[in-house]
Amino acid sequence: MGFFNKFFSKEKKETLDNGLDKTRQGMFSKLKHAIAGKSKIDDDVLDELEEVFVTSDVGVETTLKIIDRIQQRVARDHYVGTSELNDLLCDEITKLLADNNNADMEDFTVPADKKPYVIMVVGVNGVGKTTTIGKLAYQFKKAGNRVVLGAADTFRAAADEQLEIWGQRVGVPVIHHDHYEDEEKKDPNKHPDPAAVAYKAVAKAKEENADVVIVDTAGRLHNNVNLMNQLTKMKNVMKKVLPEAPHEILLVIDGSTGQNAFEQAKQFVAATEVNALAVTKLDGTAKGGVVIGISDQFQIPVKYIGLGEGIEDLQIFRKNEFVKSLFGKKD
Ligand SMILES: Nc1nc2c(ncn2[C@@H]2O[C@H](COP(=O)(O)OP(=O)(O)OP(=O)(O)O)[C@@H](O)[C@H]2O)c(=O)[nH]1
């Protein structure tokens, strides 16, 4: 599908229920199988349950926590029938996620006392970084904010162009490196300094009294040290314009890669001070359980979830709604 068609062919945004369809169906069929012929939650059912969650990409540690909680409930309430399992799981997983103390965001607003609010977006190539930036810009603008984008992924020429298209689509300015519009200076072997773009973007946002500036970064460098050095340089340069910048380092991870998403998150969290997460591509995958594990394992809030390619297909992650949707519960 062409780049533009992705936006325009979508008539309405994905609902959470639609987006999580595959994950829900996958988990349900496994759960059904796990309790087939059983009326009571016993050790065998718990063993099966463990397998269901591990194979649904929830991750081993988080799975063990869930099983432990169910075990305690069963011990406390003596006889718990398998018919109650769904409610029990929904209840305990919601509580587990609430335990990490990360309050859900209310809406797409940025703190009024941090102006411009600087978001640096990190993640490996192809996870949906640029798309997430475009969707975020759309939501922030819709909420009445003035938005500036910074195309600081100077390692891939296409990244610039893609962000420019998003900027035009949303109607927000995109700050590029100096070579961007100067054909003569374009040299595929020379990468303009991403830190210079980050600086320009924050300076422009400050000058224009913008509310939020979202800065893209390169997805992959030759090694972790390089990546870390570059991200550090970008942060330091932004601080020259605004000492408290960046306020947010948003790591974008691809939920459809399941356990790989965990590994990516681990590496980035070790390399830089990630303080917010976005998990993309939850539509069309049965691996959505990974959000439960990620939310539990990293003491970093999952702020956003990507549920499709359209401009409106980014939602605020609300633990309660997410778990309810996953277990097919209606209010
Ligand atoms: N189904 C689905 N596709 C998505 C989602 N988010 C992004 N994509 C698609 O994933 C592909 C990669 O997205 P990009 O935004 O280009 O990824 P990136 O991380 O910026 O990657 P580079 O531009 O290669 O650095 C695109 O085809 C997007 O349309 C999502 O939530 N759901």
The ligand as an SDF file (V2000), in Angstrom:
LIG
                    3D

 32 34  0  0  0  0  0  0  0  0999 V2000
   -0.2060   -2.0560   11.6370 N   0  0  0  0  0  0  0  0  0  0  0  0
    0.5330   -1.0740   12.1540 C   0  0  0  0  0  0  0  0  0  0  0  0
    1.5590   -0.5730   11.4530 N   0  0  0  0  0  0  0  0  0  0  0  0
    2.2820    0.4170   11.9900 C   0  0  0  0  0  0  0  0  0  0  0  0
    2.0170    0.9560   13.2860 C   0  0  0  0  0  0  0  0  0  0  0  0
    2.9390    1.9180   13.5310 N   0  0  0  0  0  0  0  0  0  0  0  0
    3.7360    1.9840   12.4270 C   0  0  0  0  0  0  0  0  0  0  0  0
    3.3480    1.0830   11.5030 N   0  0  0  0  0  0  0  0  0  0  0  0
    3.9500    0.8060   10.1870 C   0  0  0  0  0  0  0  0  0  0  0  0
    5.2710    0.3300   10.3760 O   0  0  0  0  0  0  0  0  0  0  0  0
    6.1100    0.7110    9.2870 C   0  0  0  0  0  0  0  0  0  0  0  0
    7.3690    1.3640    9.8260 C   0  0  0  0  0  0  0  0  0  0  0  0
    7.0090    2.5800   10.4290 O   0  0  0  0  0  0  0  0  0  0  0  0
    7.9850    3.8480   10.4580 P   0  0  0  0  0  0  0  0  0  0  0  0
    7.2660    4.8870   11.1950 O   0  0  0  0  0  0  0  0  0  0  0  0
    8.5020    4.1420    9.1080 O   0  0  0  0  0  0  0  0  0  0  0  0
    9.1420    3.2490   11.3290 O   0  0  0  0  0  0  0  0  0  0  0  0
   10.4640    3.9480   11.8680 P   0  0  0  0  0  0  0  0  0  0  0  0
   10.7240    3.3390   13.1910 O   0  0  0  0  0  0  0  0  0  0  0  0
   10.4030    5.3980   11.7520 O   0  0  0  0  0  0  0  0  0  0  0  0
   11.4850    3.3320   10.8900 O   0  0  0  0  0  0  0  0  0  0  0  0
   12.5120    4.0410    9.9570 P   0  0  0  0  0  0  0  0  0  0  0  0
   11.7470    5.1320    9.2710 O   0  0  0  0  0  0  0  0  0  0  0  0
   12.8980    2.9080    9.0770 O   0  0  0  0  0  0  0  0  0  0  0  0
   13.5600    4.5110   10.9040 O   0  0  0  0  0  0  0  0  0  0  0  0
    5.2730    1.6150    8.4270 C   0  0  0  0  0  0  0  0  0  0  0  0
    4.7840    0.8690    7.3410 O   0  0  0  0  0  0  0  0  0  0  0  0
    4.1180    2.0390    9.3330 C   0  0  0  0  0  0  0  0  0  0  0  0
    2.9390    2.3480    8.6280 O   0  0  0  0  0  0  0  0  0  0  0  0
    0.9220    0.3910   14.0300 C   0  0  0  0  0  0  0  0  0  0  0  0
    0.6160    0.7480   15.1720 O   0  0  0  0  0  0  0  0  0  0  0  0
    0.2210   -0.6150   13.4100 N   0  0  0  0  0  0  0  0  0  0  0  0
  1  2  1  0
  2  3  2  0
  2 32  1  0
  3  4  1  0
  4  5  2  0
  4  8  1  0
  5  6  1  0
  5 30  1  0
  6  7  2  0
  7  8  1  0
  8  9  1  0
  9 10  1  0
  9 28  1  0
 10 11  1  0
 11 12  1  0
 11 26  1  0
 12 13  1  0
 13 14  1  0
 14 15  2  0
 14 16  1  0
 14 17  1  0
 17 18  1  0
 18 19  2  0
 18 20  1  0
 18 21  1  0
 21 22  1  0
 22 23  2  0
 22 24  1  0
 22 25  1  0
 26 27  1  0
 26 28  1  0
 28 29  1  0
 30 31  2  0
 30 32  1  0
M  END
$$$$
